[in-house]
Amino acid sequence: MAESLRILVADDHPLLLEGVVHSLQAEQGWHVVAQVGDGTQAVAQARELQPDVALIDLSMPGIGGIEAIRQIAAACPRTRIVVLTASSEGDALLASLKAGAHGYVLKGVSALELRWTVRRVAEGESYVPPALAGHLLVEFTRARDDPLCALTARESEVLEQLAQGRTNREIGQRLHLAEKTVKHHVTQVLTKLHVRSRTEAALLAQRRRLQEG
């Protein structure tokens, strides 16, 4: 069990935000270090505070939840991201996971279940409600046939830069990322594509481009 957690919560409904914060801080050692009402603030606070967990609503003003997840995942690779949303749509689930989320929780769950999910994700696991698991089965089947489908949006951007022969430093400059963050994404790309080198990954990307062209 995680004894101490620093958590960011982003939701544009003040009453719900207050309830979630109260529920999380009821757990000994858990501290909500930031509570914000839009996606832009969520990204800014995550970059500044580097929380252990970011709890993100999908429907928010500003850049929105999916883009906030993508930017937080890119800038804060050690932050675990949990979506807290009213949407039970499969597309929202898949978009969240591809953007970099590690867990997905539907609003209306009990305080106990919310804390259980946050703890589980903080400890390195992933969580999706059983009712939505079928959507993942379809996606995993597709990813098995085409490993490029398993990449997040940011990882796909990094792969595209790799395919053009750029170094980690050059990729960082183009995507506005720290070089160590780029290195992390490159490692993830190689792992997900089951290849051993940047060259092999680039060849896969080029092959996909030729097939689509």
C-alpha positions in Angstrom: 0.0 0.0 0.0 1.3 3.5 -0.9 1.9 5.2 2.5 2.2 8.7 1.1 0.8 10.2 -2.1 0.8 13.6 -3.6 -2.3 14.1 -5.7 -3.6 16.6 -8.3 -7.3 16.8 -8.9 -8.8 18.5 -11.9 -12.6 18.9 -12.4 -14.7 21.9 -13.4 -17.6 21.1 -11.0 -16.8 22.8 -7.6 -19.0 20.6 -5.5 -17.8 17.4 -7.0 -14.2 18.6 -6.8 -14.7 19.4 -3.1 -16.1 15.9 -2.5 -13.3 14.1 -4.3 -10.7 16.1 -2.5 -12.3 15.3 0.9 -12.5 11.6 0.0 -8.9 11.3 -1.0 -7.5 13.2 2.0 -9.4 10.9 4.3 -6.7 8.4 3.5 -3.8 8.8 5.9 -0.7 10.1 4.2 -2.5 11.3 1.1 -2.3 15.0 0.2 -4.1 16.9 -2.5 -1.4 19.3 -3.6 -3.5 21.0 -6.3 -7.2 21.3 -7.2 -8.0 23.0 -10.5 -11.0 23.6 -12.7 -9.6 23.3 -16.3 -7.2 21.4 -18.4 -4.7 24.2 -18.9 -4.3 24.7 -15.1 -4.0 20.9 -14.7 -1.0 20.8 -17.0 0.7 23.8 -15.5 0.3 22.5 -11.9 1.4 19.0 -12.9 4.5 20.3 -14.5 5.3 22.5 -11.4 4.4 20.0 -8.7 5.1 16.6 -10.3 2.4 14.8 -8.3 2.4 11.1 -7.8 -1.2 10.8 -9.2 -3.3 13.2 -11.3 -7.0 12.7 -11.3 -8.4 14.2 -14.4 -12.0 14.9 -15.6 -12.5 14.6 -19.4 -15.0 17.4 -19.9 -13.3 20.6 -18.8 -12.7 24.1 -20.2 -9.4 25.1 -21.7 -7.6 22.4 -23.5 -9.9 19.7 -22.3 -9.2 16.4 -20.5 -7.7 14.3 -23.3 -5.2 16.9 -24.3 -4.4 17.6 -20.6 -3.7 13.9 -20.1 -1.4 13.8 -23.2 0.6 16.8 -22.0 0.9 15.6 -18.4 2.0 12.1 -19.6 4.7 13.7 -21.8 6.0 16.3 -19.3 5.6 14.1 -16.1 6.4 10.5 -17.0 6.4 9.5 -13.3 2.9 10.8 -12.6 0.2 8.2 -12.7 -3.0 9.5 -14.4 -6.5 8.4 -13.5 -9.5 9.6 -15.4 -12.6 10.4 -13.4 -15.5 11.0 -15.8 -19.2 10.5 -16.4 -18.6 9.1 -19.8 -18.9 5.3 -20.3 -18.3 5.6 -24.0 -15.7 3.2 -25.4 -14.2 5.9 -27.5 -13.6 8.1 -24.5 -11.9 5.2 -22.7 -9.6 4.3 -25.6 -8.7 8.0 -26.2 -7.8 8.4 -22.6 -5.6 5.4 -22.5 -3.9 6.3 -25.8 -3.2 9.7 -24.4 -1.4 8.2 -21.4 -4.0 7.5 -18.7 -3.4 4.5 -16.4 -6.8 4.2 -14.9 -10.5 5.0 -15.7 -13.2 5.6 -13.1 -16.8 6.5 -13.6 -18.3 9.3 -11.5 -20.7 8.0 -9.0 -18.4 5.3 -7.5 -18.1 5.1 -3.7 -15.3 7.0 -1.9 -13.9 3.6 -0.9 -13.8 2.4 -4.5 -12.2 5.6 -5.7 -9.4 5.4 -3.1 -8.9 1.7 -4.0 -8.5 2.6 -7.6 -6.1 5.5 -7.0 -4.0 3.3 -4.7 -3.9 0.5 -7.3 -2.8 2.8 -10.1 -0.3 4.6 -7.8 1.3 1.2 -7.2 1.9 0.6 -10.9 -1.2 -1.2 -11.9 -3.9 -0.2 -14.5 -7.6 -0.2 -13.9 -10.7 -0.1 -16.2 -14.2 -0.7 -15.0 -15.3 -4.3 -15.8 -18.2 -3.0 -17.8 -15.9 -1.3 -20.2 -13.3 -4.1 -20.6 -14.9 -5.4 -23.8 -13.8 -2.2 -25.6 -10.2 -3.0 -24.6 -10.4 -6.5 -25.9 -11.3 -5.2 -29.4 -8.4 -2.7 -29.2 -5.9 -5.3 -27.9 -6.8 -7.6 -30.8 -6.2 -4.8 -33.2 -2.9 -3.9 -31.5 -1.7 -7.5 -31.7 -2.2 -7.4 -35.5 -0.6 -4.0 -35.7 1.7 -3.0 -32.8 1.7 0.6 -34.0 -1.9 0.9 -32.7 -0.6 0.4 -29.1 1.3 3.6 -29.1 0.0 6.7 -27.4 -0.4 9.9 -29.4 2.8 11.3 -28.0 4.7 8.1 -28.7 3.5 8.2 -32.3 4.8 11.7 -32.6 8.2 10.6 -31.2 8.2 7.6 -33.6 7.5 9.9 -36.5 10.5 12.0 -35.5 12.7 8.9 -35.2 11.7 7.9 -38.7 13.1 11.2 -39.9 16.4 10.3 -38.3 16.4 12.9 -35.5 18.3 12.6 -32.3 16.7 12.7 -28.9 17.8 16.3 -28.5 16.4 17.3 -31.8 13.1 15.5 -31.1 12.9 17.4 -27.7 13.4 20.7 -29.4 10.7 20.0 -32.0 8.1 18.6 -29.5 9.1 21.0 -26.7 10.1 18.1 -24.4 13.1 17.6 -22.1 15.7 15.2 -23.5 15.2 12.7 -20.7 11.4 12.7 -21.4 12.1 11.9 -25.0 14.4 9.1 -23.9 11.6 7.7 -21.8 9.2 7.8 -24.8 11.7 6.2 -27.1 12.1 3.3 -24.6 8.3 2.9 -24.5 8.1 2.9 -28.3 10.8 0.2 -28.7 9.1 -1.9 -26.0 5.6 -1.7 -27.5 6.8 -2.4 -31.0 9.0 -5.3 -29.9 12.1 -4.0 -31.6 15.6 -3.6 -30.4 16.7 -0.4 -32.1 15.6 3.0 -33.3 16.3 1.9 -36.9 13.9 -1.0 -36.6 11.2 1.3 -35.2 11.8 3.8 -38.0 11.4 1.0 -40.6 8.1 0.0 -39.1 6.9 3.6 -39.3 8.0 4.0 -42.9 6.3 0.7 -43.8 3.0 1.9 -42.3 3.3 5.2 -44.2 3.8 3.4 -47.5 0.8 1.1 -46.8 -1.4 4.1 -46.0 -0.1 6.1 -49.0 
